[in-house]
Amino acid sequence: MRVSKLLHTRYRLNDLERSVRFYKDVLGLEEVRRHKSPRGSELVFLKAPESEATIELCHFPSSGPVEVQPDLTHLAFEVSSLAEFGQHLARLGLQYSDGPTYKDDGSGGFAFIDAPEGYEIELIQRSPLAKGGGATY
């Protein structure tokens, strides 16, 4: 027996609405559902336009404040152009926290931006030369 597919990844937060705005307005994710769990957690599920898996943002104050450790975890998203995404960030008054870093031939690369509460987001520009769907950066 084995698992069949990844359904979602959960990130617990102190300020749910601030993070929902970031993921929607900055990254362009779509909110697919929102509800309160039987335990009392406020949950919002978001997804990227071309993905099936979702991100579950969770606000559960009774479990204590969230303190995100540096370099603990990150989410990675594909972008068509790191340069264009950097311009999008600049229009929003934001900037990459690291990068962009490109392959020697300039065909692919990666950069990072910090989400609210310290979670790290990696943006990957894949090489048009990549075959088989593997990340090449």
C-alpha positions in Angstrom: 0.0 0.0 0.0 1.2 3.5 -0.8 -0.2 7.0 -0.8 -1.6 8.2 -4.2 -1.2 12.0 -4.3 -0.5 15.1 -2.2 -3.6 16.9 -1.3 -2.5 19.9 0.8 0.1 21.4 3.0 -0.8 23.2 6.1 0.7 26.4 7.5 -0.5 27.7 10.9 -0.7 31.5 11.3 -1.3 34.2 13.8 -3.0 36.6 11.3 -5.1 34.6 8.8 -6.5 37.4 6.8 -3.2 39.2 6.3 -1.7 35.9 4.9 -4.8 35.2 2.7 -4.4 38.6 1.1 -0.7 37.9 0.5 -1.2 34.6 -1.2 -4.1 35.9 -3.3 -2.9 39.4 -4.2 0.9 38.8 -4.4 1.0 35.2 -5.7 -2.3 35.1 -7.5 -3.6 32.0 -5.7 -7.3 31.2 -5.7 -9.3 30.7 -2.5 -11.1 27.4 -3.0 -12.8 26.9 0.3 -13.0 28.3 3.8 -14.5 26.8 7.0 -14.2 26.2 10.7 -13.0 22.8 11.8 -14.7 20.8 14.6 -11.8 21.7 16.9 -12.4 25.4 16.2 -9.6 26.2 13.7 -10.3 28.7 11.0 -9.2 27.2 7.7 -8.7 28.7 4.3 -7.6 26.5 1.3 -5.9 28.1 -1.7 -4.4 26.8 -4.9 -2.3 27.9 -7.8 -4.1 28.0 -11.2 -2.4 25.0 -12.7 -2.1 22.8 -9.5 -4.4 20.4 -7.9 -2.8 20.4 -4.4 -3.9 23.1 -2.0 -2.3 25.1 0.8 -4.3 25.1 4.0 -3.8 28.3 6.0 -4.9 27.7 9.6 -5.6 30.1 12.4 -5.9 28.2 15.8 -5.2 30.7 18.6 -5.9 28.2 21.4 -2.7 26.3 20.4 -0.5 29.3 21.2 1.3 31.8 19.0 3.1 30.8 15.9 6.9 31.4 15.8 8.3 30.4 12.4 12.0 29.4 12.6 14.3 30.7 9.8 14.7 28.2 6.9 12.3 25.7 8.5 10.2 25.2 5.4 9.1 26.8 2.2 6.7 26.5 -0.7 7.9 26.6 -4.3 5.9 28.0 -7.2 6.7 28.2 -10.9 6.8 31.6 -12.6 7.3 32.2 -16.3 9.8 35.0 -15.7 11.6 36.0 -12.5 12.3 39.4 -13.9 8.6 40.1 -14.6 7.6 38.7 -11.2 10.1 41.0 -9.6 8.5 43.9 -11.4 5.1 42.8 -10.1 6.5 42.7 -6.6 7.9 46.2 -7.0 4.5 47.6 -8.1 3.2 46.2 -4.8 6.1 47.8 -2.8 7.8 44.4 -2.3 11.1 42.8 -3.4 12.8 39.5 -3.4 14.4 38.6 -0.1 17.1 36.5 -2.0 17.9 36.4 -5.7 17.1 36.0 -8.4 19.9 33.5 -9.1 20.1 32.3 -12.7 21.7 29.3 -14.3 24.9 30.2 -16.2 23.1 30.3 -19.5 20.3 32.5 -18.1 17.6 30.0 -19.0 16.3 29.2 -15.5 16.6 30.3 -12.0 15.1 30.9 -8.6 14.4 33.6 -6.1 12.7 33.9 -2.7 10.2 36.2 -1.0 9.1 36.2 2.6 5.4 35.7 3.2 3.8 37.2 6.3 4.9 35.7 9.6 8.2 34.5 8.1 7.3 31.6 5.8 9.5 31.6 2.8 8.3 31.3 -0.8 10.5 30.1 -3.6 9.8 31.2 -7.1 11.3 29.1 -9.9 11.7 30.0 -13.5 12.2 26.7 -15.3 14.3 26.4 -18.3 12.4 26.1 -21.6 15.0 23.4 -22.3 13.8 21.2 -19.4 12.3 17.9 -20.4 10.1 15.6 -18.3 8.8 18.3 -15.9 11.8 18.3 -13.6 12.9 21.6 -12.1 16.1 22.9 -13.7 17.5 25.9 -11.9 
